[in-house]
Amino acid sequence: MNGSQSRSKRQKVEKVMGEYKRGELHSGKKGPVVKSRSQAVAIAMSEAGIGKKG
């Protein structure tokens, strides 16, 4: 993975976590607001295309 790919993934994670902190992150398009930080992290990693290690 080169630098620009990791930068774009990091930016996507930051965007999603910002939505979570503002209470704007939904599970799905019109689903309920995400209240769990671990769920928000999972969504952010999924949208950024990052797999979990281990």
Protein Blocks (a to p, Z undefined) as FASTA:
>chain_A
ZZklmmmmmmmmmmmmmmmmnopacedjklccdfbfklmmmmmmmmnopaceZZ
